[in-house]
Amino acid sequence: MSPEVAGKSGAGASTALRAVRVDRNTHGEWEIELPDQSEPVTCETLEDAQRVAYLCAAHRSPCELIVCDAYVLRHEVINRGTDLAPPPLPRPAPAEHRS
């Protein structure tokens, strides 16, 4: 995917947004593609990759953040100054203990 994605701003004017994309590689690791780097950043877990990608997108804003697995899991536009910390990731529900 291209590091720039068409977007809109203002009265329908088309602009190019830089994109930070997270996707799984052939080795089962998570890769983060950054618009200003030729080599991707690799993480072992999706949770780590999302955190790193969000921080990278926030420093390149406005920027599009795309997180994929088999489907697009997350797609949002990051705007500098309003999105400085990643939103909390969902936590699994605590297991119920049976006596």
C-alpha positions in Angstrom: 0.0 0.0 0.0 1.2 3.5 -0.7 2.3 5.6 2.2 -0.1 8.3 1.2 -3.8 7.9 1.1 -6.3 10.3 -0.4 -8.4 12.2 2.1 -10.6 15.2 2.3 -10.4 18.4 4.2 -12.2 21.7 4.0 -15.0 22.1 1.4 -14.5 18.6 -0.1 -10.9 19.3 -1.3 -8.8 16.2 -1.8 -5.6 16.0 0.1 -3.0 13.2 0.6 -2.7 11.8 4.1 0.3 9.9 5.1 -0.5 6.4 6.4 0.9 4.3 9.2 -0.1 0.7 8.5 0.1 -2.4 10.8 -0.1 -5.8 9.1 1.0 -9.3 9.7 4.1 -10.6 7.8 4.8 -14.1 6.5 6.6 -15.0 9.7 3.6 -14.2 12.0 5.1 -11.0 13.3 3.4 -7.6 13.2 5.0 -5.0 10.8 4.4 -1.3 11.0 4.9 0.5 7.6 5.9 4.1 8.1 5.6 6.7 5.3 9.1 8.0 5.8 11.0 4.8 6.3 11.9 2.1 3.7 12.1 -0.8 6.3 9.1 -1.7 8.5 9.2 -1.8 12.3 8.5 -5.3 13.6 6.7 -6.2 16.8 5.9 -9.6 18.3 2.3 -8.8 19.4 -0.6 -6.9 17.9 -1.0 -4.9 21.1 2.7 -3.7 20.9 2.3 -2.9 17.2 -0.8 -0.9 17.8 0.8 1.2 20.5 3.9 1.9 18.5 1.9 2.7 15.4 -0.4 5.1 17.2 2.6 7.0 18.6 4.2 7.1 15.2 1.0 8.3 13.6 0.6 11.0 16.3 4.1 12.4 15.4 3.3 12.4 11.7 -0.2 13.9 11.9 -2.4 14.5 10.2 -1.9 10.8 9.4 -4.1 7.8 8.7 -3.7 4.8 11.0 -4.7 1.4 9.5 -4.5 -1.8 11.5 -5.1 -5.0 9.6 -5.3 -8.7 10.3 -7.5 -10.7 7.9 -9.7 -7.6 7.9 -9.2 -4.0 8.8 -9.3 -3.9 12.6 -8.9 -0.2 13.0 -8.9 2.8 10.7 -8.7 6.4 11.9 -7.2 9.7 11.1 -4.8 11.1 13.7 -4.7 14.8 14.2 -1.7 16.3 16.1 -2.6 18.0 19.3 -5.8 16.2 19.9 -4.6 12.5 19.9 -1.4 12.4 21.9 -2.0 9.1 23.7 -3.4 5.9 22.3 -6.8 4.9 23.5 -6.9 2.0 26.0 -7.0 -1.4 24.3 -9.9 -3.7 25.3 -9.1 -6.0 28.2 -10.5 -9.6 28.4 -13.3 -10.0 30.9 -12.1 -11.5 34.2 -12.7 -15.3 34.5 -15.4 -16.2 36.9 -14.3 -18.5 39.8 -16.5 -21.4 40.6 -16.5 -23.0 44.0 
